[in-house]
């Protein structure tokens, strides 16, 4: 059960990081366009 929780936290963290990168790219695109 603990392993699943750690995996879930890891996935959430990776997803959160990806979301931040995506938002940063969108903002950069807005600035350049």
CHARMM internal coordinates of N, CA and C (Angstrom, degrees):
IC EDIT
DIST 1 N 1 CA 1.4645
DIST 1 CA 1 C 1.5283
ANGL 1 N 1 CA 1 C 110.26
DIST 1 C 2 N 1.3281
ANGL 1 CA 1 C 2 N 115.78
DIHE 1 N 1 CA 1 C 2 N -40.93
DIST 2 N 2 CA 1.4699
ANGL 1 C 2 N 2 CA 118.88
DIHE 1 CA 1 C 2 N 2 CA -179.49
DIST 2 CA 2 C 1.5292
ANGL 2 N 2 CA 2 C 110.78
DIHE 1 C 2 N 2 CA 2 C -63.96
DIST 2 C 3 N 1.3394
ANGL 2 CA 2 C 3 N 115.09
DIHE 2 N 2 CA 2 C 3 N -40.19
DIST 3 N 3 CA 1.4717
ANGL 2 C 3 N 3 CA 119.38
DIHE 2 CA 2 C 3 N 3 CA -178.81
DIST 3 CA 3 C 1.5277
ANGL 3 N 3 CA 3 C 110.17
DIHE 2 C 3 N 3 CA 3 C -60.93
DIST 3 C 4 N 1.3313
ANGL 3 CA 3 C 4 N 115.98
DIHE 3 N 3 CA 3 C 4 N -42.23
DIST 4 N 4 CA 1.4663
ANGL 3 C 4 N 4 CA 119.92
DIHE 3 CA 3 C 4 N 4 CA 179.09
DIST 4 CA 4 C 1.5205
ANGL 4 N 4 CA 4 C 110.72
DIHE 3 C 4 N 4 CA 4 C -61.06
DIST 4 C 5 N 1.3371
ANGL 4 CA 4 C 5 N 115.74
DIHE 4 N 4 CA 4 C 5 N -40.86
DIST 5 N 5 CA 1.4658
ANGL 4 C 5 N 5 CA 119.95
DIHE 4 CA 4 C 5 N 5 CA -179.14
DIST 5 CA 5 C 1.5252
ANGL 5 N 5 CA 5 C 109.99
DIHE 4 C 5 N 5 CA 5 C -64.35
DIST 5 C 6 N 1.3317
ANGL 5 CA 5 C 6 N 116.13
DIHE 5 N 5 CA 5 C 6 N -42.87
DIST 6 N 6 CA 1.4701
ANGL 5 C 6 N 6 CA 120.59
DIHE 5 CA 5 C 6 N 6 CA 179.59
DIST 6 CA 6 C 1.5245
ANGL 6 N 6 CA 6 C 109.81
DIHE 5 C 6 N 6 CA 6 C -63.45
DIST 6 C 7 N 1.3422
ANGL 6 CA 6 C 7 N 116.17
DIHE 6 N 6 CA 6 C 7 N -42.98
DIST 7 N 7 CA 1.4671
ANGL 6 C 7 N 7 CA 120.38
DIHE 6 CA 6 C 7 N 7 CA 178.78
DIST 7 CA 7 C 1.5203
ANGL 7 N 7 CA 7 C 110.55
DIHE 6 C 7 N 7 CA 7 C -61.02
DIST 7 C 8 N 1.3398
ANGL 7 CA 7 C 8 N 115.76
DIHE 7 N 7 CA 7 C 8 N -43.78
DIST 8 N 8 CA 1.4632
ANGL 7 C 8 N 8 CA 120.22
DIHE 7 CA 7 C 8 N 8 CA -179.81
DIST 8 CA 8 C 1.5249
ANGL 8 N 8 CA 8 C 110.39
DIHE 7 C 8 N 8 CA 8 C -62.27
DIST 8 C 9 N 1.3297
ANGL 8 CA 8 C 9 N 116.59
DIHE 8 N 8 CA 8 C 9 N -42.93
DIST 9 N 9 CA 1.4627
ANGL 8 C 9 N 9 CA 120.57
DIHE 8 CA 8 C 9 N 9 CA 179.21
DIST 9 CA 9 C 1.5241
ANGL 9 N 9 CA 9 C 109.81
DIHE 8 C 9 N 9 CA 9 C -63.04
DIST 9 C 10 N 1.3299
ANGL 9 CA 9 C 10 N 116.90
DIHE 9 N 9 CA 9 C 10 N -40.74
DIST 10 N 10 CA 1.4586
ANGL 9 C 10 N 10 CA 121.64
DIHE 9 CA 9 C 10 N 10 CA 179.13
DIST 10 CA 10 C 1.5222
ANGL 10 N 10 CA 10 C 110.61
DIHE 9 C 10 N 10 CA 10 C -62.30
DIST 10 C 11 N 1.3349
ANGL 10 CA 10 C 11 N 116.51
DIHE 10 N 10 CA 10 C 11 N -43.43
DIST 11 N 11 CA 1.4589
ANGL 10 C 11 N 11 CA 120.93
DIHE 10 CA 10 C 11 N 11 CA 179.70
DIST 11 CA 11 C 1.5271
ANGL 11 N 11 CA 11 C 110.45
DIHE 10 C 11 N 11 CA 11 C -64.50
DIST 11 C 12 N 1.3347
ANGL 11 CA 11 C 12 N 116.10
DIHE 11 N 11 CA 11 C 12 N -43.71
DIST 12 N 12 CA 1.4651
ANGL 11 C 12 N 12 CA 120.17
DIHE 11 CA 11 C 12 N 12 CA 179.24
DIST 12 CA 12 C 1.5173
ANGL 12 N 12 CA 12 C 109.84
DIHE 11 C 12 N 12 CA 12 C -60.77
DIST 12 C 13 N 1.3403
ANGL 12 CA 12 C 13 N 116.45
DIHE 12 N 12 CA 12 C 13 N -41.52
DIST 13 N 13 CA 1.4635
ANGL 12 C 13 N 13 CA 120.71
DIHE 12 CA 12 C 13 N 13 CA -178.74
DIST 13 CA 13 C 1.5207
ANGL 13 N 13 CA 13 C 110.47
DIHE 12 C 13 N 13 CA 13 C -64.37
DIST 13 C 14 N 1.3361
ANGL 13 CA 13 C 14 N 116.27
DIHE 13 N 13 CA 13 C 14 N -46.39
DIST 14 N 14 CA 1.4676
ANGL 13 C 14 N 14 CA 120.32
DIHE 13 CA 13 C 14 N 14 CA 179.57
DIST 14 CA 14 C 1.5238
ANGL 14 N 14 CA 14 C 110.52
DIHE 13 C 14 N 14 CA 14 C -62.54
DIST 14 C 15 N 1.3371
ANGL 14 CA 14 C 15 N 116.25
DIHE 14 N 14 CA 14 C 15 N -42.29
DIST 15 N 15 CA 1.4650
ANGL 14 C 15 N 15 CA 120.94
DIHE 14 CA 14 C 15 N 15 CA -179.77
DIST 15 CA 15 C 1.5219
ANGL 15 N 15 CA 15 C 110.02
DIHE 14 C 15 N 15 CA 15 C -63.52
DIST 15 C 16 N 1.3497
ANGL 15 CA 15 C 16 N 115.66
DIHE 15 N 15 CA 15 C 16 N -40.60
DIST 16 N 16 CA 1.4630
ANGL 15 C 16 N 16 CA 121.08
DIHE 15 CA 15 C 16 N 16 CA -179.85
DIST 16 CA 16 C 1.5241
ANGL 16 N 16 CA 16 C 109.61
DIHE 15 C 16 N 16 CA 16 C -63.73
DIST 16 C 17 N 1.3319
ANGL 16 CA 16 C 17 N 116.69
DIHE 16 N 16 CA 16 C 17 N -43.26
DIST 17 N 17 CA 1.4636
ANGL 16 C 17 N 17 CA 121.09
DIHE 16 CA 16 C 17 N 17 CA 179.38
DIST 17 CA 17 C 1.5263
ANGL 17 N 17 CA 17 C 109.83
DIHE 16 C 17 N 17 CA 17 C -62.45
DIST 17 C 18 N 1.3295
ANGL 17 CA 17 C 18 N 116.37
DIHE 17 N 17 CA 17 C 18 N -45.45
DIST 18 N 18 CA 1.4653
ANGL 17 C 18 N 18 CA 121.17
DIHE 17 CA 17 C 18 N 18 CA -179.32
DIST 18 CA 18 C 1.5237
ANGL 18 N 18 CA 18 C 110.26
DIHE 17 C 18 N 18 CA 18 C -61.22
DIST 18 C 19 N 1.3341
ANGL 18 CA 18 C 19 N 115.82
DIHE 18 N 18 CA 18 C 19 N -39.62
DIST 19 N 19 CA 1.4589
ANGL 18 C 19 N 19 CA 120.72
DIHE 18 CA 18 C 19 N 19 CA -179.58
DIST 19 CA 19 C 1.5260
ANGL 19 N 19 CA 19 C 110.42
DIHE 18 C 19 N 19 CA 19 C -64.26
DIST 19 C 20 N 1.3389
ANGL 19 CA 19 C 20 N 116.41
DIHE 19 N 19 CA 19 C 20 N -40.84
DIST 20 N 20 CA 1.4658
ANGL 19 C 20 N 20 CA 120.72
DIHE 19 CA 19 C 20 N 20 CA 179.53
DIST 20 CA 20 C 1.5216
ANGL 20 N 20 CA 20 C 110.33
DIHE 19 C 20 N 20 CA 20 C -64.94
DIST 20 C 21 N 1.3313
ANGL 20 CA 20 C 21 N 116.70
DIHE 20 N 20 CA 20 C 21 N -42.20
DIST 21 N 21 CA 1.4661
ANGL 20 C 21 N 21 CA 121.08
DIHE 20 CA 20 C 21 N 21 CA 179.26
DIST 21 CA 21 C 1.5227
ANGL 21 N 21 CA 21 C 109.53
DIHE 20 C 21 N 21 CA 21 C -63.15
DIST 21 C 22 N 1.3346
ANGL 21 CA 21 C 22 N 115.72
DIHE 21 N 21 CA 21 C 22 N -42.64
DIST 22 N 22 CA 1.4618
ANGL 21 C 22 N 22 CA 121.02
DIHE 21 CA 21 C 22 N 22 CA -179.86
DIST 22 CA 22 C 1.5267
ANGL 22 N 22 CA 22 C 110.59
DIHE 21 C 22 N 22 CA 22 C -61.40
DIST 22 C 23 N 1.3350
ANGL 22 CA 22 C 23 N 116.23
DIHE 22 N 22 CA 22 C 23 N -44.37
DIST 23 N 23 CA 1.4656
ANGL 22 C 23 N 23 CA 121.08
DIHE 22 CA 22 C 23 N 23 CA 179.46
DIST 23 CA 23 C 1.5229
ANGL 23 N 23 CA 23 C 110.14
DIHE 22 C 23 N 23 CA 23 C -63.34
DIST 23 C 24 N 1.3264
ANGL 23 CA 23 C 24 N 116.85
DIHE 23 N 23 CA 23 C 24 N -41.68
DIST 24 N 24 CA 1.4620
ANGL 23 C 24 N 24 CA 121.13
DIHE 23 CA 23 C 24 N 24 CA -179.90
DIST 24 CA 24 C 1.5253
ANGL 24 N 24 CA 24 C 109.70
DIHE 23 C 24 N 24 CA 24 C -62.40
DIST 24 C 25 N 1.3268
ANGL 24 CA 24 C 25 N 116.60
DIHE 24 N 24 CA 24 C 25 N -41.66
DIST 25 N 25 CA 1.4617
ANGL 24 C 25 N 25 CA 120.60
DIHE 24 CA 24 C 25 N 25 CA 179.33
DIST 25 CA 25 C 1.5269
ANGL 25 N 25 CA 25 C 110.68
DIHE 24 C 25 N 25 CA 25 C -64.60
DIST 25 C 26 N 1.3257
ANGL 25 CA 25 C 26 N 116.44
DIHE 25 N 25 CA 25 C 26 N -40.93
DIST 26 N 26 CA 1.4669
ANGL 25 C 26 N 26 CA 120.45
DIHE 25 CA 25 C 26 N 26 CA 179.09
DIST 26 CA 26 C 1.5205
ANGL 26 N 26 CA 26 C 110.83
DIHE 25 C 26 N 26 CA 26 C -63.04
DIST 26 C 27 N 1.3215
ANGL 26 CA 26 C 27 N 116.76
DIHE 26 N 26 CA 26 C 27 N -42.80
DIST 27 N 27 CA 1.4657
ANGL 26 C 27 N 27 CA 121.00
DIHE 26 CA 26 C 27 N 27 CA 179.17
DIST 27 CA 27 C 1.5246
ANGL 27 N 27 CA 27 C 109.60
DIHE 26 C 27 N 27 CA 27 C -63.87
DIST 27 C 28 N 1.3348
ANGL 27 CA 27 C 28 N 116.69
DIHE 27 N 27 CA 27 C 28 N -43.10
DIST 28 N 28 CA 1.4655
ANGL 27 C 28 N 28 CA 121.00
DIHE 27 CA 27 C 28 N 28 CA 179.56
DIST 28 CA 28 C 1.5292
ANGL 28 N 28 CA 28 C 109.64
DIHE 27 C 28 N 28 CA 28 C -61.91
DIST 28 C 29 N 1.3279
ANGL 28 CA 28 C 29 N 116.66
DIHE 28 N 28 CA 28 C 29 N -41.39
DIST 29 N 29 CA 1.4649
ANGL 28 C 29 N 29 CA 120.92
DIHE 28 CA 28 C 29 N 29 CA 179.70
DIST 29 CA 29 C 1.5268
ANGL 29 N 29 CA 29 C 109.79
DIHE 28 C 29 N 29 CA 29 C -62.41
DIST 29 C 30 N 1.3252
ANGL 29 CA 29 C 30 N 116.86
DIHE 29 N 29 CA 29 C 30 N -41.73
DIST 30 N 30 CA 1.4658
ANGL 29 C 30 N 30 CA 120.95
DIHE 29 CA 29 C 30 N 30 CA 179.35
DIST 30 CA 30 C 1.5269
ANGL 30 N 30 CA 30 C 110.19
DIHE 29 C 30 N 30 CA 30 C -60.82
DIST 30 C 31 N 1.3345
ANGL 30 CA 30 C 31 N 115.83
DIHE 30 N 30 CA 30 C 31 N -41.88
DIST 31 N 31 CA 1.4642
ANGL 30 C 31 N 31 CA 120.16
DIHE 30 CA 30 C 31 N 31 CA -178.50
DIST 31 CA 31 C 1.5268
ANGL 31 N 31 CA 31 C 111.39
DIHE 30 C 31 N 31 CA 31 C -66.29
DIST 31 C 32 N 1.3449
ANGL 31 CA 31 C 32 N 116.25
DIHE 31 N 31 CA 31 C 32 N -41.08
DIST 32 N 32 CA 1.4617
ANGL 31 C 32 N 32 CA 119.51
DIHE 31 CA 31 C 32 N 32 CA -177.24
DIST 32 CA 32 C 1.5253
ANGL 32 N 32 CA 32 C 112.15
DIHE 31 C 32 N 32 CA 32 C -76.41
DIST 32 C 33 N 1.3299
ANGL 32 CA 32 C 33 N 116.79
DIHE 32 N 32 CA 32 C 33 N -29.08
DIST 33 N 33 CA 1.4634
ANGL 32 C 33 N 33 CA 119.85
DIHE 32 CA 32 C 33 N 33 CA 179.73
DIST 33 CA 33 C 1.5187
ANGL 33 N 33 CA 33 C 109.20
DIHE 32 C 33 N 33 CA 33 C -92.37
END
COOR INIT
IC SEED 1 N 1 CA 1 C
IC BUILD
